[in-house]
């Protein structure tokens, strides 16, 4: 195995970049063709759902997207940029633990873009770490759940309450964490209405497709695993004129 700190590794990595670039371009071209066909098929469908940051959780009946290079997606979508998708197209948009991976400026643009591509009357459902609940857990203010409970599902090696809270703020590519109040403010500024905090798996909308999602922790997760999770739904008003 080549030492990653060696000059040989650096040289080989530099030489590989053009090859990787060509491969990425080829993938992007192929995905653009498939994206056009997929969107055409959904044009007159009864349900058009966009699943962002799907990772390994492919949802049948939805358009499943993630960044370029993610396996088993319908086409790549980078939410830190403008979304190359048509106006007023989707009935629902769902994203589990995604928005915290972009900074506040990018998140504001993403919220505007979700509003644009959502049909009037459409719904977004997003989950993300909740700053308030994280702090309450750290300070032992949650009467039902303790930070130590998360040790049983911790996959990062050493565990302590300090490691746990630092990971939620800084690990796994996290860039910006939200409170419910701040999320409501940013969504309202764009035009979203009927903004509600939700329980795991239970939608407050009329869209049954948003029930029984939130499978981040598997199919038999305990409720306490969502103790630091903010789950929010918001509607695009039907009387939208944009």
N, C-alpha and C positions, 0 to 999 in steps of 0.2 A: 504493500500500500504506500502511495506517495504521501510524504509529509505535507500537510496543507500550508505549512509555513515556509516551505522550500521554494527556491527560485524556479525549479522545474514545474512545480504545481502552478505558480503564478503565470509562467509562460504558457503552459498548456491551457489554463483557464482563459487567458487573453486570446489565444488562437481559436478557442471554441466559440467565443462570442459571436463572430459573423455567422457561424453555422447555426447557432441557436436563434439568431435574428431571422435567418431565412426560414427556419422551421416555424417560428412564431407567425411570420407573415403568411406562410402557406396555410397554417391552421386558421388564421383570421379570415382568409379568402374563402375557405371551405365553410366556415361558420356563417359568413355573410350570406352565402347562397342558401344554406339551410334555414337561417333566420327569416329570410324573405318568404320561404315556403311555409314555415311554421306560422308566421303572422297572417299569411293569406288564409290558412286553414282555420284560424281562430276568428277571422273577420266577422263571420255571421254565426258563430257558435253561441250556445245558450250560456256558456260560462267561459270567461277568459281570466285566468288567474296567473299572476306573476310571482314566482318564488325566487327571492334574491338571496345570494349567499347560501345556496342549498347544500354545499359540501357533499357529504355522502347520503343525505336524506332526499332522494329523488321522489317526488310526489306525482303519481300518475294523474293525468288530466290537467296538470298545471304546466306552465312554461318554466322550466328549472334553469336557473342561471347562477354563475359564479365567475370568478376571475379566470382569465385565459390560463390553461394548463390544468384546471380541475377536471378530473375524469367524469364521464357519464353526465354531462350537462347538455341542454338543448343548444345553447350558445352562450358565449362569455358576455358578462356585463360588469363593468367597473363603476360602482356607485360613487366613486370620487370624481367622476366626470359627468358631463351631460349625458342623459340616457338616449341612445339612438333608437327611440321607439315613438310610435305615432301618438298624437293627442287623443284624449278621451277614448281610450282603447280597452282598458282593463276594468273588470268588475271588482277584483280584490288584488291587493298586494300584500305578501307575507314575507317577513324576514326575521329569523331567529338569531339573536346575538350577532348582529351585523353592523349596525350604525355606530357602535362604539369603536370600530376600526378605522373611522375617518375623523378628521378634526372638525371643529365647530363650523368653520367657513364652508368646508365641503359638505357637512351635514345640512346646513341651511340651503345650499344649492340642491342637494338630494331631496329635501322635503318639497322644494318648489317643483322639482321634476316629477316627483310622485303625484303631486296635485295635477300637473299638466297631463300626464298619461292616464290618469284615472277617469273613468266615466262619471258624469254627474250621478250622485247617489252611490258611488263606489266607496269601498272601505279599505283602509290600510290596517294591518295588525303587525306590530313590531314588538319584539322582546329585547331587553338590554339590561345590563347590570344597573341597579338602583343605588345611587350614592347614599341616600338617606338610610336605606335598609342595611347597606354594608356597614355604615358607621354604627347603627344601632346594634348590630350583631357584634361588632368589635368591642363596643363598650358594654356588652352584656345587658342590653336593654330589651332584648326580645325574650319574652317569658316562655315561648314555645320551642325555640331553637337556639343552640349554642354553636359557636364557631367550631368547637371540638367535634360536633356532629359531622362536619364536612371532611374530617380526617378519613372517614371510612370510604370515601369515594375519591380521595385525592390521588392523582396520578403523577405528581411532579416530584416525588422523592420526599425530602425532608418537609415536615409540616409543623407550623406553629401559627398562632393567630396573627403574628407580625408578617410572616411569609405569606399567609393567606390574603391579608388585605393589600399588601404590596402587589401581589400577583393580579388581583382584580383591577387595580389601577394601572399597572404597568406591563404585565405579561401578555403573551398571545397577540401582540400587535394592537393592544388597546391604546387609543389616543384621546378619547373624550368620553367621560361618563355623565349620566343624566340624572336629574331629579324629575319627578312627575310634574312639578310646577313649571320647570324650565321647558320641558317637552311640550306641555300645553301651550305655553307662551309662543314658542316657535311655530307650532302647528297652526295656532290661531292667526298669527300674522300673515300666513300664506293664504288662509281662507278655510281651513278645515274646521268642522263643527262637530258637535256631539262627541266630544273627546272623553273617553272613559278608560279607567283602569280595569283590567280583567283578571279573572282567575285563570290558571293554567287549563288549557283544553276547552274552555267554555267561552264561546263568543257571545257578545251582546248585540251583534248585528243580526240581520235576517238571512245571512249567508251560511247555510249549513256546512259549506266547504271549510269554514274557519273553525269548526269544532274539532276536538280531538287531534289537534296539532301539537306543537310545543313538545316534540319528542326528543329534545336535546339530551335528556338523561336516560333514554331508553323507554321501553314499553311498560315497565313496572316500577317507575320512579316513585319515591315517597314525596309527599307534598312539601316537606321541609326543604327539599333541594331547591325549590323556587323561592325560598325566603328572601333572597337578595336580588330577585328578578323583577323588573318592571315590565308588565305586559300592557300594552296600550292599543286601543282601537280609535280610529277617527274617520269621519265621513266627509266626502266632498258633497256640498249641498246640491240638491237637484236643480235649483234655480240658478246654477252657475251659468254665467253668460260668456265665459272666456273660451 
